[in-house]
Amino acid sequence: TKQRANQSINQQTSNQPNNQPNHSLIYNSMTMTKSLFVLLSACALVVDAFQAPSFTTHTAFTTTTSTRSKETALFASRAARKAKTRKAWMIKRGFLAPDGGPAPTIEKGEEGLEYVKLVHPDTGATSDIYLYGGVVTSYVVDGHEYIAVRPDAKMDGSKPISGGLSHCWPQFGPGEIQQHGFARNVMWTVKEQTATNVVLEMLPSDYTKEMWDKEFKCTFTVTLEADKLNTKMVVDNVGEEDSFDFQAALHSYFTVSSLDKLEITGSFEGKEFLNKMVGDEGEMQTEDRSAITISEEYDRVYKGVNDPVLKDAGAEKTLEILNTAGYEDTVLWNPYGNEGMGFNNFVCVESVKFDPVTLEAGGQWVGEMALKASSMGGEEDEP
């Protein structure tokens, strides 16, 4: 057909006088263009008819409108079920938040260390948790920061972070292994994560086995609730035979407007404490105050006290430290007079299990501590 058309066009062109429009050629060209358009349209319909999974078919491939509607409804039902299953799978593994929105990502600090930021959708409260050391470095309520990080802190992984809710595990203070153990200067792994919750895990490594060759698993969960920040430390002895002993503590740094504006209340009065600032080994003393104020260097272990409350008159804020499991003792520490550490703007009120725990094979220990912020008037902070 194309050859005959070309011969016809050539013949007509040869018979056409110069400088005169060839109407026959124009007509034939238009006819061919229309034919080509019809052919392309037909091809498009065939492709559209076989497109899956839309089930939108051309009349040639569909018997009735009813059948087409049933096929479309069936596909929609299957697609909805698949989407629901896929969403549940992604939420369970932390790729999506429970509301279906994107899950929080792991962010990087200015000096390169990774951290997770939790944000409460209703109150706007936030919390930052660094993977290095598994340490909570921030808890902000109504624009007020309650957790302190010292100005001399190294945030590049060269040493443990000086500040936050720092882990002392499996040893508190000096002892057979390095000061305060190793949990605060190893990388923890994110096991679960949502917008308001993160679960970190620490397992033995070549580094930890060199100083403490025990079969353990530690998980640290931080949950940002509407009215408080919850933490949960779980220690499992995953060995089959041997037990091990450990101490545990959260070496917690809290912000204060100024030490002369701070008092710490709780069940301190009448309790014995170890004053480590006296002599080489410290001295046992008895507390005669119901409210503790700090006007000198402090390093005191209050055994049997686990209900401290920080009252900051300068910021008109109160912070309750709620030790509900595991942590039985409180340590107060402040390097009074040390400007480089920023002594006047923080106090350490530490949640401690001072007496060693013996954990049998297959056993588990749990330490739970929560922070509850409020105003000096007693009303909880509102965002």
Backbone hydrogen bonds in HBPLUS format (Angstrom, degrees):
<---DONOR---> <-ACCEPTOR-->    atom                        ^
c    i                          cat <-CA-CA->   ^        H-A-AA   ^      H-
h    n   atom  resd res      DA  || num        DHA   H-A  angle D-A-AA Bond
n    s   type  num  typ     dist DA aas  dist angle  dist       angle   num
A0005-ALA N   A0001-THR O   2.86 MM   4  6.08 154.1  1.93 146.2 154.1     1
A0006-ASN N   A0002-LYS O   2.92 MM   4  6.16 154.2  1.99 145.3 152.1     2
A0007-GLN N   A0003-GLN O   2.85 MM   4  6.16 158.1  1.89 153.8 159.9     3
A0008-SER N   A0004-ARG O   2.89 MM   4  6.07 160.1  1.93 147.1 152.9     4
A0009-ILE N   A0005-ALA O   2.91 MM   4  6.12 154.9  1.98 145.1 152.3     5
A0010-ASN N   A0006-ASN O   2.83 MM   4  6.05 159.7  1.87 149.5 155.0     6
A0011-GLN N   A0007-GLN O   2.83 MM   4  6.04 159.6  1.87 149.9 155.7     7
A0012-GLN N   A0008-SER O   2.91 MM   4  6.07 161.3  1.94 146.6 152.2     8
A0013-THR N   A0009-ILE O   2.82 MM   4  5.97 148.8  1.92 144.4 153.8     9
A0014-SER N   A0010-ASN O   2.90 MM   4  6.12 153.9  1.97 146.3 152.7    10
A0015-ASN N   A0011-GLN O   3.12 MM   4  6.34 144.2  2.25 143.9 152.9    11
A0016-GLN N   A0013-THR O   3.24 MM   3  5.13 152.2  2.32  96.9 105.2    12
A0026-ILE N   A0022-ASN O   3.09 MM   4  6.39 161.7  2.12 152.0 157.0    13
A0027-TYR N   A0023-HIS O   2.90 MM   4  6.07 160.3  1.94 146.5 152.1    14
A0028-ASN N   A0024-SER O   2.89 MM   4  6.13 166.1  1.91 149.7 153.1    15
A0029-SER N   A0025-LEU O   2.92 MM   4  6.10 158.5  1.96 150.5 156.7    16
A0030-MET N   A0026-ILE O   3.00 MM   4  6.23 158.9  2.05 150.6 155.7    17
A0031-THR N   A0027-TYR O   2.93 MM   4  6.22 154.7  1.99 149.4 157.1    18
A0032-MET N   A0028-ASN O   2.93 MM   4  6.21 157.1  1.98 149.5 154.9    19
A0033-THR N   A0029-SER O   2.96 MM   4  6.18 155.2  2.02 147.4 154.4    20
A0034-LYS N   A0030-MET O   2.95 MM   4  6.22 161.2  1.98 151.1 155.4    21
A0035-SER N   A0031-THR O   2.97 MM   4  6.23 155.7  2.03 145.6 152.8    22
A0036-LEU N   A0032-MET O   2.87 MM   4  6.12 156.6  1.92 148.7 155.0    23
A0037-PHE N   A0033-THR O   2.92 MM   4  6.19 156.6  1.98 149.1 155.5    24
A0038-VAL N   A0034-LYS O   2.95 MM   4  6.22 157.9  2.00 151.0 156.3    25
A0039-LEU N   A0035-SER O   2.96 MM   4  6.22 155.8  2.02 147.2 153.9    26
A0040-LEU N   A0036-LEU O   2.94 MM   4  6.21 163.1  1.97 153.8 157.7    27
A0041-SER N   A0037-PHE O   2.94 MM   4  6.12 154.9  2.00 147.0 154.1    28
A0042-ALA N   A0038-VAL O   3.02 MM   4  6.24 154.3  2.09 146.0 152.5    29
A0043-CYS N   A0039-LEU O   3.04 MM   4  6.38 155.3  2.10 147.7 154.3    30
A0044-ALA N   A0040-LEU O   2.97 MM   4  6.23 156.4  2.02 147.9 154.2    31
A0045-LEU N   A0041-SER O   3.03 MM   4  6.32 150.6  2.12 145.8 153.2    32
A0046-VAL N   A0042-ALA O   3.06 MM   4  6.38 154.0  2.13 147.8 154.5    33
A0047-VAL N   A0043-CYS O   2.97 MM   4  6.28 165.5  2.00 156.9 159.9    34
A0048-ASP N   A0044-ALA O   2.91 MM   4  6.07 163.4  1.94 147.6 152.7    35
A0049-ALA N   A0045-LEU O   2.92 MM   4  6.06 145.1  2.04 141.8 151.0    36
A0050-PHE N   A0046-VAL O   3.27 MM   4  6.59 140.8  2.43 143.7 152.5    37
A0050-PHE N   A0047-VAL O   3.15 MM   3  5.40 130.7  2.40 100.8 112.9    38
A0051-GLN N   A0048-ASP O   3.35 MM   3  5.23 162.6  2.38  99.3 104.3    39
A0061-PHE N   A0058-HIS O   2.85 MM   3  5.53 152.2  1.93 120.9 128.8    40
A0062-THR N   A0059-THR O   3.25 MM   3  5.09 165.7  2.27 102.2 106.5    41
A0068-ARG N   A0064-THR O   3.26 MM   4  6.55 162.5  2.29 147.4 151.6    42
A0069-SER N   A0065-THR O   3.05 MM   4  6.26 155.0  2.12 147.0 153.4    43
A0070-LYS N   A0066-SER O   3.00 MM   4  6.28 156.0  2.06 150.1 156.4    44
A0071-GLU N   A0067-THR O   2.98 MM   4  6.23 157.7  2.03 151.9 157.8    45
A0072-THR N   A0068-ARG O   3.02 MM   4  6.21 159.5  2.06 147.8 153.2    46
A0073-ALA N   A0069-SER O   2.94 MM   4  6.12 161.2  1.97 148.7 153.7    47
A0074-LEU N   A0070-LYS O   2.91 MM   4  6.06 154.8  1.98 145.7 152.7    48
A0075-PHE N   A0071-GLU O   3.01 MM   4  6.25 162.8  2.04 149.9 153.9    49
A0076-ALA N   A0072-THR O   2.94 MM   4  6.14 161.8  1.98 148.9 154.4    50
A0077-SER N   A0073-ALA O   2.95 MM   4  6.14 154.0  2.02 146.3 152.8    51
A0078-ARG N   A0074-LEU O   3.04 MM   4  6.31 162.9  2.07 150.6 154.8    52
A0079-ALA N   A0075-PHE O   2.81 MM   4  6.01 164.0  1.84 157.0 161.8    53
A0080-ALA N   A0076-ALA O   2.93 MM   4  6.07 152.3  2.01 143.5 150.7    54
A0081-ARG N   A0077-SER O   3.06 MM   4  6.33 158.3  2.11 148.0 153.3    55
A0082-LYS N   A0078-ARG O   2.97 MM   4  6.22 161.1  2.01 151.9 157.2    56
A0083-ALA N   A0079-ALA O   2.91 MM   4  6.07 157.4  1.96 146.2 152.6    57
A0084-LYS N   A0080-ALA O   2.95 MM   4  6.15 155.4  2.01 146.9 153.3    58
A0085-THR N   A0081-ARG O   2.97 MM   4  6.19 162.6  2.01 150.5 155.0    59
A0086-ARG N   A0082-LYS O   2.87 MM   4  6.01 162.1  1.90 150.3 155.8    60
A0087-LYS N   A0083-ALA O   2.94 MM   4  6.06 153.9  2.01 143.6 150.4    61
A0088-ALA N   A0084-LYS O   3.02 MM   4  6.25 160.4  2.06 148.3 153.1    62
A0089-TRP N   A0085-THR O   3.00 MM   4  6.20 157.1  2.05 148.5 154.9    63
A0090-MET N   A0086-ARG O   3.04 MM   4  6.25 156.0  2.10 146.3 152.1    64
A0091-ILE N   A0087-LYS O   2.91 MM   4  6.13 154.0  1.98 150.9 158.1    65
A0092-LYS N   A0088-ALA O   3.00 MM   4  6.11 162.5  2.03 148.4 153.0    66
A0093-ARG N   A0089-TRP O   3.24 MM   4  6.42 144.4  2.37 139.4 148.0    67
A0095-PHE N   A0090-MET O   2.75 MM   5  4.92 134.9  1.95 156.4 155.2    68
A0096-LEU N   A0090-MET O   3.28 MM   6  5.57 142.9  2.42 113.8 110.7    69
A0094-GLY N   A0091-ILE O   3.11 MM   3  5.07 161.7  2.15 102.8 108.1    70
A0103-ALA N   A0095-PHE O   3.46 MM   8  5.41 163.4  2.49 117.9 113.5    71
A0097-ALA N   A0101-GLY O   2.66 MM   4  5.23 167.4  1.68 153.1 157.6    72
A0100-GLY N   A0097-ALA O   2.79 MM   3  5.27 160.3  1.83 122.9 127.1    73
A0107-GLU N   A0115-TYR O   2.81 MM   8  5.36 153.9  1.87 175.9 167.0    74
A0115-TYR N   A0107-GLU O   2.80 MM   8  5.36 154.6  1.86 143.5 149.6    75
A0109-GLY N   A0113-LEU O   2.72 MM   4  5.32 166.8  1.74 156.2 160.0    76
A0112-GLY N   A0109-GLY O   3.06 MM   3  5.18 165.9  2.08 111.8 113.6    77
A0131-LEU N   A0114-GLU O   3.13 MM  17  6.02 165.6  2.15 144.2 147.5    78
A0116-VAL N   A0129-ILE O   2.82 MM  13  5.19 160.0  1.86 143.6 146.7    79
A0129-ILE N   A0116-VAL O   2.89 MM  13  5.19 154.8  1.95 148.0 156.3    80
A0118-LEU N   A0127-SER O   2.74 MM   9  5.09 169.6  1.75 159.6 162.7    81
A0127-SER N   A0118-LEU O   3.01 MM   9  5.09 145.1  2.13 137.1 140.2    82
A0119-VAL N   A0195-ALA O   2.98 MM  76  5.93 154.5  2.04 159.7 165.6    83
A0120-HIS N   A0125-ALA O   2.87 MM   5  5.37 168.2  1.89 160.3 163.7    84
A0124-GLY N   A0120-HIS O   2.98 MM   4  5.10 145.7  2.10 134.3 142.8    85
A0126-THR N   A0140-VAL O   3.10 MM  14  5.25 152.2  2.18 138.3 147.0    86
A0140-VAL N   A0126-THR O   2.97 MM  14  5.25 157.2  2.02 141.0 148.5    87
A0128-ASP N   A0138-SER O   3.23 MM  10  5.04 143.9  2.37 116.2 124.5    88
A0137-THR N   A0128-ASP O   2.91 MM   9  5.62 147.4  2.01 141.3 151.8    89
A0130-TYR N   A0135-VAL O   2.83 MM   5  5.29 157.8  1.88 157.4 150.3    90
A0134-GLY N   A0131-LEU O   3.25 MM   3  4.74 153.3  2.33  94.7 102.2    91
A0188-TRP N   A0131-LEU O   2.88 MM  57  5.11 159.8  1.92 136.5 143.3    92
A0133-GLY N   A0186-VAL O   2.78 MM  53  5.33 160.4  1.82 154.8 153.3    93
A0165-LEU N   A0136-VAL O   2.81 MM  29  5.14 147.3  1.92 140.9 151.9    94
A0146-TYR N   A0139-TYR O   2.98 MM   7  5.61 156.1  2.04 150.4 157.7    95
A0141-VAL N   A0144-HIS O   3.00 MM   3  5.30 157.4  2.05 146.5 146.3    96
A0144-HIS N   A0141-VAL O   2.89 MM   3  5.30 166.7  1.91 119.5 123.4    97
A0255-THR N   A0146-TYR O   3.15 MM 109  5.32 155.7  2.21 113.5 120.9    98
A0148-ALA N   A0253-TYR O   3.05 MM 105  5.12 164.3  2.08 109.8 114.8    99
A0164-GLY N   A0148-ALA O   2.79 MM  16  5.74 165.1  1.81 164.6 160.6   100
A0150-ARG N   A0162-SER O   2.95 MM  12  5.85 152.3  2.03 153.5 162.1   101
A0153-ALA N   A0150-ARG O   3.11 MM   3  5.27 161.6  2.14 114.0 115.4   102
A0163-GLY N   A0161-ILE O   3.09 MM   2  5.78 120.1  2.47 108.3  92.2   103
A0253-TYR N   A0164-GLY O   3.03 MM  89  5.26 148.4  2.13 128.4 138.4   104
A0166-SER N   A0251-HIS O   3.39 MM  85  4.85 159.5  2.44 113.4 108.5   105
A0251-HIS N   A0166-SER O   2.60 MM  85  4.85 158.9  1.64 160.6 154.1   106
A0168-CYS N   A0249-ALA O   2.92 MM  81  4.98 153.5  1.99 147.4 144.5   107
A0249-ALA N   A0168-CYS O   3.09 MM  81  4.98 125.8  2.40 134.7 143.4   108
A0182-PHE N   A0169-TRP O   3.11 MM  13  6.39 126.8  2.41 136.5 142.7   109
A0183-ALA N   A0169-TRP O   3.18 MM  14  5.51 167.3  2.20 166.5 164.7   110
A0247-GLN N   A0170-PRO O   2.88 MM  77  5.29 164.3  1.91 122.8 128.0   111
A0180-HIS N   A0173-GLY O   2.98 MM   7  4.69 172.5  1.99 124.4 126.0   112
A0181-GLY N   A0178-GLN O   2.89 MM   3  5.34 153.8  1.95 142.6 138.3   113
A0185-ASN N   A0182-PHE O   3.07 MM   3  5.56 163.5  2.10 117.4 122.6   114
A0189-THR N   A0201-GLU O   2.87 MM  12  5.07 166.9  1.88 145.1 148.9   115
A0201-GLU N   A0189-THR O   2.78 MM  12  5.07 140.3  1.94 136.3 149.5   116
A0191-LYS N   A0199-VAL O   2.79 MM   8  5.51 173.6  1.79 164.5 166.3   117
A0199-VAL N   A0192-GLU O   2.96 MM   7  5.05 163.0  1.99 139.7 139.0   118
A0194-THR N   A0197-ASN O   2.80 MM   3  5.11 160.9  1.83 157.3 156.3   119
A0224-LEU N   A0196-THR O   2.79 MM  28  5.06 169.5  1.80 154.6 158.3   120
A0198-VAL N   A0222-VAL O   3.04 MM  24  5.53 151.0  2.12 150.1 158.8   121
A0222-VAL N   A0198-VAL O   2.99 MM  24  5.53 162.4  2.02 160.0 165.7   122
A0200-LEU N   A0220-PHE O   2.86 MM  20  5.09 172.0  1.86 143.4 146.1   123
A0220-PHE N   A0200-LEU O   2.86 MM  20  5.09 155.0  1.93 135.0 142.7   124
A0202-MET N   A0218-CYS O   2.79 MM  16  5.11 156.3  1.85 151.5 155.9   125
A0218-CYS N   A0202-MET O   3.01 MM  16  5.11 173.7  2.01 156.4 157.7   126
A0209-LYS N   A0205-SER O   2.87 MM   4  6.01 163.1  1.90 158.3 163.4   127
A0210-GLU N   A0206-ASP O   3.25 MM   4  6.32 139.6  2.43 140.2 147.7   128
A0211-MET N   A0208-THR O   3.16 MM   3  5.67 141.6  2.31 108.9 118.0   129
A0212-TRP N   A0208-THR O   2.77 MM   4  5.80 147.1  1.88 153.1 164.2   130
A0214-LYS N   A0212-TRP O   3.02 MM   2  5.86 129.4  2.28 108.1  93.3   131
A0238-VAL N   A0215-GLU O   3.17 MM  23  5.61 136.6  2.36 122.8 132.2   132
A0217-LYS N   A0236-ASP O   2.97 MM  19  5.13 137.2  2.16 143.2 148.9   133
A0236-ASP N   A0217-LYS O   2.86 MM  19  5.13 160.3  1.90 152.1 158.4   134
A0219-THR N   A0234-VAL O   2.96 MM  15  5.21 156.3  2.02 144.8 152.6   135
A0234-VAL N   A0219-THR O   2.85 MM  15  5.21 165.5  1.87 158.9 162.9   136
A0221-THR N   A0232-LYS O   2.86 MM  11  5.04 162.3  1.89 143.9 148.5   137
A0232-LYS N   A0221-THR O   2.87 MM  11  5.04 139.0  2.04 143.9 152.1   138
A0223-THR N   A0230-ASN O   2.88 MM   7  5.05 163.1  1.91 143.2 148.5   139
A0230-ASN N   A0223-THR O   2.86 MM   7  5.05 169.0  1.87 159.5 157.9   140
A0225-GLU N   A0228-LYS O   2.88 MM   3  5.27 149.2  1.98 167.2 177.3   141
A0229-LEU N   A0371-LEU O   2.94 MM 142  5.14 155.8  2.00 143.4 151.1   142
A0371-LEU N   A0229-LEU O   2.85 MM 142  5.14 153.3  1.92 142.8 151.5   143
A0231-THR N   A0369-MET O   2.79 MM 138  5.31 138.0  1.97 146.7 160.5   144
A0369-MET N   A0231-THR O   3.12 MM 138  5.31 157.7  2.17 135.2 142.0   145
A0233-MET N   A0367-GLY O   2.78 MM 134  5.00 169.5  1.80 156.1 158.3   146
A0367-GLY N   A0233-MET O   2.79 MM 134  5.00 160.4  1.83 150.4 156.6   147
A0235-VAL N   A0365-TRP O   2.84 MM 130  5.14 167.1  1.86 153.7 158.1   148
A0365-TRP N   A0235-VAL O   2.89 MM 130  5.14 155.4  1.95 146.1 154.3   149
A0237-ASN N   A0363-GLY O   3.01 MM 126  5.44 168.6  2.02 152.5 154.6   150
A0362-GLY N   A0237-ASN O   2.84 MM 125  5.18 142.4  1.98 135.4 145.9   151
A0244-PHE N   A0359-LEU O   3.08 MM 115  5.48 149.7  2.17 136.7 144.6   152
A0359-LEU N   A0244-PHE O   2.82 MM 115  5.48 176.3  1.82 162.5 161.5   153
A0246-PHE N   A0357-VAL O   2.95 MM 111  5.33 141.6  2.10 137.5 149.6   154
A0357-VAL N   A0246-PHE O   2.74 MM 111  5.33 167.1  1.75 159.3 160.0   155
A0353-LYS N   A0248-ALA O   2.74 MM 105  5.26 157.4  1.79 172.7 166.3   156
A0250-LEU N   A0351-SER O   2.82 MM 101  5.22 152.6  1.89 148.8 158.2   157
A0252-SER N   A0250-LEU O   2.86 MM   2  5.41 123.9  2.18 111.2  94.5   158
A0351-SER N   A0250-LEU O   3.22 MM 101  5.22 141.0  2.38 140.9 143.3   159
A0349-VAL N   A0252-SER O   3.12 MM  97  5.73 133.3  2.35 146.5 157.7   160
A0254-PHE N   A0347-VAL O   2.94 MM  93  5.49 158.5  1.99 145.8 152.6   161
A0347-VAL N   A0254-PHE O   3.01 MM  93  5.49 143.8  2.14 144.9 156.2   162
A0256-VAL N   A0345-ASN O   3.15 MM  89  4.88 151.1  2.24 110.4 110.0   163
A0261-LYS N   A0258-SER O   2.92 MM   3  5.39 159.6  1.96 115.8 122.5   164
A0262-LEU N   A0259-LEU O   3.12 MM   3  5.14 166.0  2.14 108.2 112.0   165
A0313-ALA N   A0261-LYS O   2.94 MM  52  5.24 155.4  2.00 159.4 151.4   166
A0263-GLU N   A0311-LYS O   3.11 MM  48  5.43 147.8  2.21 142.7 152.5   167
A0311-LYS N   A0263-GLU O   2.95 MM  48  5.43 163.1  1.97 168.3 172.6   168
A0264-ILE N   A0292-ILE O   2.83 MM  28  4.87 154.0  1.90 136.8 145.7   169
A0292-ILE N   A0264-ILE O   2.76 MM  28  4.87 170.4  1.77 144.3 142.1   170
A0265-THR N   A0309-VAL O   2.95 MM  44  5.17 154.7  2.02 150.8 152.0   171
A0309-VAL N   A0265-THR O   2.88 MM  44  5.17 144.3  2.01 142.2 144.3   172
A0271-LYS N   A0268-PHE O   2.99 MM   3  5.59 163.2  2.02 143.0 144.0   173
A0270-GLY N   A0287-GLU O   2.63 MM  17  5.27 159.8  1.66 156.6 157.9   174
A0287-GLU N   A0271-LYS O   2.85 MM  16  5.52 173.5  1.85 154.7 155.5   175
A0273-PHE N   A0285-GLN O   2.76 MM  12  5.43 154.9  1.82 150.5 157.0   176
A0285-GLN N   A0273-PHE O   2.83 MM  12  5.43 163.1  1.86 160.2 165.8   177
A0274-LEU N   A0301-VAL O   2.93 MM  27  5.02 153.5  2.00 138.1 142.9   178
A0301-VAL N   A0274-LEU O   3.00 MM  27  5.02 156.4  2.06 134.9 141.9   179
A0275-ASN N   A0283-GLU O   2.85 MM   8  5.25 173.9  1.85 149.5 147.7   180
A0278-VAL N   A0275-ASN O   3.36 MM   3  6.04 166.4  2.38 119.4 120.7   181
A0283-GLU N   A0275-ASN O   3.06 MM   8  5.25 147.9  2.16 123.0 131.8   182
A0276-LYS N   A0299-ASP O   2.95 MM  23  5.54 153.1  2.02 170.5 175.2   183
A0282-GLY N   A0278-VAL O   3.06 MM   4  4.80 117.0  2.47 146.3 160.8   184
A0298-TYR N   A0334-ASN O   2.96 MM  36  5.01 162.7  1.99 145.1 150.4   185
A0334-ASN N   A0298-TYR O   3.02 MM  36  5.01 155.8  2.08 129.9 128.7   186
A0300-ARG N   A0332-LEU O   2.96 MM  32  5.30 160.9  2.00 150.8 156.9   187
A0332-LEU N   A0300-ARG O   2.93 MM  32  5.30 152.9  2.00 148.5 156.4   188
A0302-TYR N   A0330-THR O   2.74 MM  28  5.19 169.3  1.75 174.0 172.1   189
A0330-THR N   A0302-TYR O   3.04 MM  28  5.19 167.3  2.05 142.1 145.9   190
A0321-ILE N   A0308-PRO O   3.10 MM  13  5.72 165.5  2.13 168.1 166.2   191
A0310-LEU N   A0319-LEU O   2.86 MM   9  5.06 165.8  1.88 151.3 149.6   192
A0319-LEU N   A0310-LEU O   2.85 MM   9  5.06 155.3  1.91 144.4 151.7   193
A0312-ASP N   A0317-LYS O   2.86 MM   5  5.30 171.2  1.87 173.9 173.6   194
A0316-GLU N   A0312-ASP O   2.75 MM   4  5.60 114.8  2.18 137.1 156.1   195
A0317-LYS N   A0312-ASP O   3.07 MM   5  5.30 148.9  2.17 142.4 146.9   196
A0376-MET N   A0316-GLU O   3.05 MM  60  5.02 145.0  2.18 120.5 116.8   197
A0318-THR N   A0374-SER O   2.76 MM  56  5.18 164.3  1.79 154.9 151.7   198
A0374-SER N   A0318-THR O   2.91 MM  56  5.18 151.9  1.99 153.1 153.7   199
A0320-GLU N   A0372-LYS O   2.92 MM  52  5.10 171.1  1.93 149.0 148.5   200
A0372-LYS N   A0320-GLU O   3.04 MM  52  5.10 160.3  2.08 144.2 149.4   201
A0322-LEU N   A0370-ALA O   2.81 MM  48  4.95 165.0  1.83 155.2 156.4   202
A0370-ALA N   A0322-LEU O   2.87 MM  48  4.95 150.1  1.96 128.8 138.8   203
A0324-THR N   A0368-GLU O   3.08 MM  44  5.54 134.8  2.30 131.0 143.2   204
A0327-TYR N   A0325-ALA O   2.90 MM   2  5.82 139.9  2.06 101.1  92.8   205
A0368-GLU N   A0325-ALA O   2.77 MM  43  4.88 156.9  1.82 129.4 134.6   206
A0328-GLU N   A0352-VAL O   3.02 MM  24  6.20 119.1  2.40 136.4 145.3   207
A0329-ASP N   A0352-VAL O   2.88 MM  23  4.98 165.4  1.90 160.6 158.2   208
A0352-VAL N   A0329-ASP O   3.02 MM  23  4.98 169.4  2.03 141.2 138.8   209
A0331-VAL N   A0350-GLU O   3.15 MM  19  4.93 151.7  2.24 126.6 134.7   210
A0350-GLU N   A0331-VAL O   2.82 MM  19  4.93 165.9  1.84 153.3 153.9   211
A0333-TRP N   A0348-CYS O   3.00 MM  15  4.99 157.5  2.05 140.2 144.4   212
A0348-CYS N   A0333-TRP O   3.01 MM  15  4.99 160.6  2.04 166.6 163.1   213
A0338-ASN N   A0335-PRO O   2.96 MM   3  5.77 157.9  2.01 156.5 159.0   214
A0343-PHE N   A0338-ASN O   3.28 MM   5  5.63 170.7  2.29 148.3 150.0   215
A0342-GLY N   A0339-GLU O   2.91 MM   3  4.89 144.6  2.03  99.2 110.7   216
A0345-ASN N   A0342-GLY O   3.11 MM   3  5.95 172.0  2.11 131.9 134.0   217
A0363-GLY N   A0360-GLU O   2.80 MM   3  5.15 155.2  1.86 139.2 139.2   218
A0375-SER N   A0379-GLU O   2.81 MM   4  5.49 176.0  1.81 155.6 156.8   219
A0378-GLY N   A0375-SER O   2.91 MM   3  5.42 163.2  1.94 115.7 121.2   220
